[in-house]
Amino acid sequence: FQVKSENRKTIWNTEEVPEGSEFDDTWDPREQPEYQILFKQCVGTEDVFFGMSRKDPSTACCEDMVIKIKLPETKYSDITLDIQDKVLDLRTPKKKLLLHLPYHVDSKNGKACFLSEEETLEVTLRVSRKFDFINFF
């Protein structure tokens, strides 16, 4: 059984390359900033007191992912942020963060806010998982 490839000079198929590997920069000397990944969910009284919905406190029932990144001595204008479906790539003159996200996100509809007093960038992304329509409706 022999598989024919489209181009015999290719080393691997595109399916074999891990998502986000085009951002990997092992030779970049910038240090990685401190960060936290938090999860948010919308709950009402029917969830908290009556348990009427299927929601529970696990991350599987959270709608949003919030990434807080500490960027001391950084100006808002120096931040470059690129978000893909499963990868967050942040670069400043002194720091670099390549973060493979635990869930797929809606990369087109996120929001970022730089809190200058705390020197923190807060990125909020909507989690997009298969079968969320079962958990949330």
PyMOL commands that set and color helices and strands:
alter all, ss='L'
color gray80, all
select helices_A, chain A and resi 14-16+21-23+45-48+59-61+76-78+132-136
alter helices_A, ss='H'
color red, helices_A
select strands_A, chain A and resi 35-40+64-70+80-83+87-91+96-100+111-115+120-126
alter strands_A, ss='S'
color yellow, strands_A
deselect
rebuild
show_as cartoon
